[in-house]
Amino acid sequence: MQDEYLQGETAAKGITDIADLTPIQPGLYLRQGDITTLKCDAIVNAANSGMTGCYIPDHRCIDNAIHTYAGVELRLALRKSSSDQSAWLRISDWFCIACPMLQLNKRKQRHDARIV
């Protein structure tokens, strides 16, 4: 039921195929829009340290967009595999989003940065 609903929502938003875009240089595309509707080899997200997405309801961040439209299975799969704290990259099934592969890069914590 969830998969049908999310796939329908994604289709209703419209899928953007990378083949229809013009690269700014060979292999490099620049596009502003909903990353969950992009049909390409993979999308990349700078994930939180747990690599399980944002947990703030209705927060309009990329983590929530990806984890919401991929479906609950993405969070479950990443939680199951999150025991490897040294991992900087995980590749998972696409679940309910338009691209076949999702790459999550764990954000590196910067302890030397100071925000004023």
C-alpha positions in Angstrom: 0.0 0.0 0.0 2.8 2.5 0.9 4.8 1.7 -2.2 1.8 2.3 -4.5 1.0 5.6 -2.7 4.5 6.9 -2.8 5.2 5.9 -6.4 1.9 7.6 -7.4 2.8 10.8 -5.5 6.2 10.8 -7.2 4.7 10.2 -10.7 2.2 13.0 -10.0 5.0 15.4 -9.3 6.6 14.5 -12.6 9.8 12.5 -13.3 12.8 14.4 -14.7 15.0 12.1 -16.8 18.6 13.1 -16.9 18.6 12.2 -20.6 16.4 15.3 -21.1 18.9 17.6 -19.4 21.8 19.4 -20.9 25.1 18.9 -19.1 27.1 22.0 -18.1 30.2 20.0 -19.0 30.5 16.3 -19.9 29.0 14.2 -17.1 28.1 17.2 -14.9 24.5 18.4 -14.6 23.1 21.3 -12.7 19.4 21.3 -11.9 17.2 22.9 -9.3 14.2 20.8 -8.3 12.9 17.9 -6.3 15.7 15.3 -6.0 13.2 12.5 -5.4 11.8 12.9 -8.9 15.2 12.7 -10.7 15.6 9.6 -12.9 19.4 9.1 -13.1 22.0 6.5 -12.0 22.1 7.8 -8.4 21.4 10.7 -6.1 23.7 11.8 -3.4 22.8 13.1 0.1 25.0 14.4 2.8 23.4 12.4 5.5 23.3 12.9 9.3 25.7 10.9 11.5 23.3 8.0 12.0 22.6 8.0 8.2 18.9 7.4 9.0 17.5 10.8 8.0 16.0 13.8 9.7 13.5 13.0 12.5 11.9 16.5 12.7 8.3 16.2 11.4 7.5 18.4 8.5 11.1 19.7 8.4 11.7 20.8 4.8 15.2 19.3 4.5 16.7 17.0 1.8 17.0 14.2 4.4 13.2 14.2 5.0 12.4 14.5 1.3 14.5 11.5 0.4 13.5 9.3 3.4 9.8 10.2 3.1 9.5 9.5 -0.6 11.8 6.4 -0.5 9.5 4.8 2.1 10.0 3.5 5.6 12.1 0.6 4.3 15.0 3.0 3.6 15.2 4.1 7.2 14.9 0.5 8.4 17.7 -0.7 6.1 20.0 2.1 7.1 19.3 1.6 10.8 20.1 -2.1 10.4 23.4 -1.4 8.7 24.4 1.6 10.8 26.6 -0.4 13.2 29.6 0.4 10.9 30.4 3.8 12.3 33.4 4.2 9.9 31.3 4.0 6.8 31.2 7.2 4.7 29.2 5.8 1.9 26.2 3.5 1.8 24.4 2.4 -1.3 20.8 1.2 -1.0 18.0 0.1 -3.2 15.9 3.0 -4.6 12.8 1.8 -2.8 10.1 4.3 -4.0 12.1 7.2 -5.5 12.8 7.6 -9.3 16.6 6.7 -9.4 17.8 3.1 -8.9 20.5 3.9 -6.4 20.9 6.2 -3.4 24.3 7.2 -2.1 24.4 8.6 1.4 27.6 10.3 2.5 28.0 10.8 6.2 28.7 14.4 7.0 32.1 14.9 8.6 31.8 16.6 11.9 33.9 19.8 12.2 34.9 20.6 15.7 37.3 23.4 14.7 34.6 25.5 13.1 33.1 28.4 15.0 29.8 30.1 14.2 29.6 33.7 15.3 
